Amino acid sequence: MSSKVVRLAVLSAVSVFAARLAAAQVQLAAVQFPESSSIELKLIPTNRVAPAEAEADVKFKNGQAAIEVEWERLPPAVLFGGDVTSYVTWAVGRDGTAENLGELPVRKPKGDIKYSTGQKEFALMVTAEPHPLVLRPSELVVLTSVAPPAKKARSTPFTMTSLSSAAKRGNEQIGGLTWSGTDPIDIVQAQHVLLQAQAIGAEQYNADAIREATTALAQANNSYKAGNQRVGMDYARRSLTLSSTAIRDTEKRLAQQAADAEAARRAAELQALEQQRTAAQRDAAAAQQQALTERERALAAREQAMAAQAQLAEAQRQAADAQSQVTTLQQQAEQARTEAAQAQERAAAAGLTAEAADAARRDADDARRRAETLATQAQAAQAEADRSREQAAAAAAALDAQRRQLESQTQGLQQENAKLKAERDDLEGRLTGALSEVASISQTARGVVVSLPDILFDTNQATLKPNAQVALGKLSGILSLFPKINLRIEGHTDSTGSDELNNRLSRDRANSVMSFLQAQGVAATRMAAEGYGKRVPVADNSTPAGRAKNRRVEIILAEGVIQGAGQ
């Protein structure tokens, strides 16, 4: 197989393991098997294999349950076609944990097989799978056990939801079909599983198993052709086991690679968000400092404007005083000229003596000189008034220039603040988009509600699954950008089970989410957790879909104190 084909196969397998679990559900009943007693369980066929019949006899003793399964009219799994080759029997606990008991080796329409398990309380389920060593049951369920009479053993009904997507198949129903192929079923089964192992590049992770499986398959074919069916079946079974082991090892490695890739992607996202947060804080600090500087400049400009206004008022007052003085001096000069003229007229009219005329002339000269002095003083006062007006006009022009500068600075500050707000809004929008990718969100009166679905936990468990930790890790990175936002974490269940169990489970799940977020750096002082059990449903508990919606953990985000559900 070329390296390019191998890489494509690996990438394809990684995408499969990163996919969501299927939404199929199966109703089962976990039986509490009494010590040293045999309990018969009826295995009911689904429409995929009906009218097949099967039953199991279970005896629990000394910490081990011995299980014997018998079947009739059950067609071999290879009749499904596609990638399906095997039936697998599962012991399923009440919490949904499924234990692979081994293959149900249907080669003939009728047969039996024995298993054992250390579980004491479980249901039985048979699924059709690509190979016998799968780690999780698929949604291709063919047989399920039903509860025995209550007087025989106690049982608890539950819903099995953690089913993986079924393998590709050619037929949806094979009930009543029989194997008509020319090759033995063991050979066909081993061939298909080996091809599946090679298709996902299993030789990269367990080359020895693939090589030995290929050899064993060739020996099986040779033995069957030689008429030694017993030896041929043993070789075929060995090839099947080796190929299944290689597939299981490859699946684990690919799952780990997918988890590592997701962790790396999450780390990169957190680093990018941290860089954005740091840049936003730096920009906000710079903008705040700039705003303070501009505010100080505005205050200084305002003080300068007030001082200039006072100077203008004083200059205007001085100009008014000077103008008044000019007017007075002009009036006095005019009066002196008038008096001099009158004195000359009196002297001429009276025919005064020479001495008197001289005296009159002197008086007239004195009056003329006083008038000239007053005129000179009036001119000086007029020049001073002109200078005062010029100073007042200059002060007014300076004040107007300062006013325009202040308006320009204020407009620049407003534009800078608007730009900063737009950048913050853009960052908040990107973060809201990142939050919506982690989980479904909604706006309520209490704040933004982040709803985490039930698939984050195994049934009746409060331990976070790896994919849940990845989602919450992303959420913690987003929350680090909003240190003033508080969190209220609320756990909810459906109506299945007792109030005591539901209250405890919802509280434990809420505390589990809070503990994980705290470990990721979210301060405990920002968080509160509460479990509400089944008291606050969001859907109808009478339907499986409604119950699935009710099984959730909600994180309410808001500033200040967040009210509890229903308040």
Residue pairs with C-beta under 8 A, 6 or more apart in sequence:
1 198
1 201
1 203
5 201
6 201
6 204
7 201
9 199
9 200
9 201
10 200
10 201
10 204
10 254
10 257
12 200
13 200
13 201
13 250
13 251
13 254
14 254
14 257
14 258
14 261
17 251
17 254
17 255
17 258
18 258
18 262
19 165
20 455
21 161
21 162
21 163
21 164
21 165
21 455
22 138
22 139
22 163
22 164
22 165
22 166
24 139
24 141
24 161
24 163
25 159
25 160
25 161
25 163
25 544
26 125
26 141
26 144
26 159
26 160
26 163
27 144
27 157
27 158
27 159
27 160
28 92
28 123
28 125
28 144
28 145
28 157
28 158
28 159
28 160
29 123
29 145
29 146
29 147
29 155
29 156
29 157
29 158
30 92
30 93
30 94
30 121
30 122
30 123
30 155
30 156
30 158
31 39
31 41
31 58
31 121
31 122
31 123
31 145
31 147
31 148
31 153
31 154
31 155
32 120
32 121
32 153
32 154
32 155
32 156
33 39
33 58
33 59
33 60
33 65
33 120
33 121
33 153
34 60
34 153
35 60
35 61
36 59
36 60
36 61
37 59
37 60
37 153
38 57
38 58
38 59
39 57
39 58
39 59
39 148
39 152
39 153
40 55
40 56
40 57
40 58
40 148
41 55
41 56
41 57
41 58
41 124
41 145
41 146
41 148
42 55
42 145
42 146
43 54
43 55
43 56
43 69
43 71
43 124
43 126
43 143
43 144
43 145
43 146
44 143
44 144
44 145
44 146
45 51
45 52
45 53
45 54
45 74
45 142
45 143
45 175
46 141
46 142
46 143
46 144
47 173
47 175
48 128
48 140
48 141
48 142
48 172
48 173
48 174
48 175
49 74
49 75
49 142
49 143
49 173
49 174
49 175
50 175
51 73
51 175
51 176
52 71
52 72
52 73
52 74
52 75
52 142
52 143
52 175
53 71
53 72
53 73
53 74
54 69
54 70
54 71
54 72
54 74
54 126
54 143
55 69
55 70
56 67
56 68
56 69
56 70
56 124
56 145
57 67
57 68
58 65
58 66
58 67
59 65
59 66
60 66
60 120
63 118
64 116
64 117
64 118
65 91
65 116
65 117
65 118
65 119
65 120
65 122
66 114
66 115
66 116
67 89
67 91
67 101
67 114
67 115
67 116
67 117
67 124
68 112
68 113
68 114
68 115
69 89
69 104
69 112
69 113
69 114
69 115
69 124
70 111
70 112
71 104
71 106
71 110
71 111
71 112
72 109
72 110
73 109
73 110
73 176
74 106
74 109
75 106
75 109
75 174
75 175
75 176
75 177
75 178
75 179
76 106
76 107
76 179
76 185
77 84
77 85
77 86
77 87
77 106
77 128
77 129
78 84
78 85
78 179
78 185
78 188
78 189
78 192
79 171
79 174
79 177
79 179
80 128
80 140
80 169
80 170
80 171
80 174
81 169
81 170
81 171
82 167
82 168
82 169
82 170
83 130
83 167
83 168
83 169
83 192
83 196
84 128
84 129
84 130
84 140
84 167
84 168
84 169
85 129
85 130
85 131
85 188
85 189
85 192
85 193
86 103
86 104
86 128
86 129
86 130
86 131
86 132
86 189
86 193
87 103
87 104
87 105
87 106
87 126
87 127
87 128
87 129
87 142
88 100
88 101
88 102
88 103
88 104
88 126
88 127
88 128
88 129
88 132
88 134
88 137
89 100
89 101
89 102
89 103
89 104
89 113
89 115
89 124
89 125
89 126
90 98
90 99
90 100
90 101
90 124
90 125
90 126
90 127
90 137
91 98
91 99
91 101
91 115
91 117
91 119
91 122
91 123
91 124
92 98
92 99
92 122
92 123
92 124
92 125
92 137
92 160
93 99
93 119
93 121
93 122
94 121
94 122
94 156
94 158
94 459
94 460
95 458
95 459
95 460
95 461
96 158
96 160
96 161
96 162
96 458
96 459
96 460
97 458
98 125
98 136
98 137
98 160
98 162
99 117
99 119
99 122
100 132
100 133
100 134
100 135
101 115
101 116
101 117
102 113
102 115
102 132
103 132
104 113
104 126
105 111
105 113
107 185
107 186
109 178
121 156
123 144
123 145
124 143
124 144
124 145
125 137
125 141
125 143
125 144
125 145
125 160
126 141
126 142
126 143
126 144
127 137
127 138
127 139
127 140
127 141
127 142
128 138
128 140
128 142
128 166
128 167
128 169
129 137
129 138
129 140
129 167
130 167
130 193
130 196
130 247
131 193
131 196
131 240
131 243
131 244
131 247
131 248
132 240
132 241
132 244
133 241
133 244
133 245
133 247
133 248
134 164
134 248
135 248
135 251
135 252
136 162
136 163
136 164
137 160
137 163
137 164
138 163
138 164
138 165
138 166
138 167
139 163
139 164
139 165
139 166
140 166
140 167
140 169
141 163
147 155
147 157
148 155
158 459
158 460
158 496
159 459
159 496
159 544
159 547
160 459
161 454
161 459
161 548
162 458
162 459
171 177
179 185
181 188
184 224
184 229
184 232
184 233
184 236
186 220
186 232
186 233
186 236
186 237
186 240
187 217
187 220
187 221
187 224
187 232
187 236
189 236
189 240
190 213
190 216
190 217
190 220
190 236
190 237
190 239
190 240
190 243
191 217
193 239
193 240
193 243
193 244
193 247
194 210
194 213
194 214
194 217
194 239
194 243
196 243
196 247
197 203
197 210
197 213
197 243
197 244
197 246
197 247
197 250
198 210
200 247
200 250
200 251
200 254
201 250
202 209
202 210
202 243
202 246
202 247
202 249
202 250
203 210
203 211
203 246
204 250
205 246
205 249
205 250
205 253
206 245
206 246
206 249
206 250
209 242
209 243
209 245
209 246
209 249
210 242
210 243
210 246
212 238
212 242
213 238
213 239
213 240
213 242
213 243
213 246
214 239
216 235
216 236
216 238
216 239
216 242
217 235
217 236
217 239
219 232
219 235
220 232
220 233
220 234
220 235
220 236
220 239
221 232
222 232
223 229
223 231
223 232
223 235
224 232
259 466
262 470
263 470
266 470
266 473
266 474
266 477
269 434
269 474
269 477
270 473
270 474
270 477
273 431
273 434
273 477
273 478
273 480
273 481
274 477
274 480
276 427
276 430
276 481
277 480
277 481
280 423
280 424
280 427
280 481
283 420
283 423
284 420
284 424
287 416
287 417
287 420
290 413
290 416
291 413
291 416
291 417
294 409
294 412
294 413
297 409
298 406
298 409
298 410
298 413
301 402
301 405
301 406
301 409
302 406
304 402
305 399
305 402
305 403
305 406
308 395
308 398
308 399
308 402
309 399
311 395
312 392
312 395
312 396
312 399
315 388
315 389
315 391
315 392
315 395
316 388
316 392
318 388
319 385
319 388
319 389
319 392
322 381
322 382
322 384
322 385
322 388
323 385
325 381
326 378
326 381
326 382
326 385
329 374
329 375
329 377
329 378
329 381
330 374
330 375
330 378
332 374
333 370
333 371
333 372
333 374
333 375
333 378
334 371
336 367
336 368
336 370
336 371
336 374
337 367
337 368
337 371
339 367
340 363
340 364
340 365
340 367
340 368
340 371
341 364
343 360
343 363
343 364
343 367
344 360
344 361
344 364
346 360
347 356
347 357
347 360
347 361
347 364
350 356
352 360
431 478
431 481
431 482
432 441
434 474
434 478
435 441
435 448
435 450
435 475
435 478
437 474
438 450
438 471
438 474
438 475
438 478
439 450
439 451
439 452
439 453
439 471
439 475
440 450
440 451
441 448
441 449
441 450
441 451
442 448
442 449
442 451
443 449
444 556
446 488
446 556
446 558
446 562
446 563
447 556
447 557
447 558
447 562
448 556
448 557
448 558
449 554
449 555
449 556
449 557
450 475
450 554
450 555
450 556
450 557
451 552
451 553
451 554
452 468
452 471
452 472
452 513
452 552
452 553
452 554
452 555
453 548
453 551
453 552
454 548
454 551
454 552
455 465
455 467
455 468
456 464
456 465
456 467
456 468
456 471
456 553
457 463
457 464
457 465
457 468
457 509
457 512
458 465
460 497
460 501
460 505
462 505
462 508
462 509
462 511
462 512
463 512
464 472
464 512
464 513
464 516
469 516
472 513
472 516
472 517
472 520
473 520
475 517
475 555
476 517
476 520
476 521
476 522
477 520
479 485
479 487
479 517
479 522
479 557
480 521
480 522
482 557
483 523
483 526
484 559
485 526
485 557
485 558
485 559
486 526
486 527
486 528
486 557
486 558
486 559
486 560
486 561
486 562
487 514
487 517
487 522
487 526
487 527
487 528
487 555
487 556
487 557
487 562
488 527
488 528
488 529
488 530
488 555
488 556
488 558
488 562
488 564
489 510
489 511
489 513
489 514
489 517
489 527
489 528
489 529
489 530
489 553
489 554
489 555
489 556
490 506
490 510
490 529
490 530
490 531
490 532
490 536
490 553
490 554
490 555
490 556
490 564
490 565
491 505
491 506
491 507
491 508
491 509
491 510
491 513
491 529
491 530
491 531
491 532
491 553
492 506
492 531
492 532
492 533
492 534
492 536
492 537
492 538
492 550
492 551
492 552
492 553
492 554
493 502
493 505
493 506
493 533
493 534
493 550
493 551
494 502
494 534
494 537
494 541
494 546
494 547
494 548
494 550
494 551
495 502
495 534
495 537
495 541
495 547
495 550
496 541
496 547
497 505
499 533
499 534
502 533
502 534
503 531
503 532
503 533
504 531
505 531
505 533
506 531
506 532
506 533
507 529
507 530
507 531
508 531
509 531
509 553
510 529
510 530
510 531
510 553
511 529
511 531
513 529
513 553
513 555
514 524
514 527
514 528
514 529
517 527
518 524
518 527
528 562
530 564
530 565
532 565
534 541
534 550
535 566
536 565
536 566
537 546
537 550
538 549
538 550
538 552
539 545
539 546
539 547
539 549
539 550
540 546
541 547
541 550
554 565
556 562
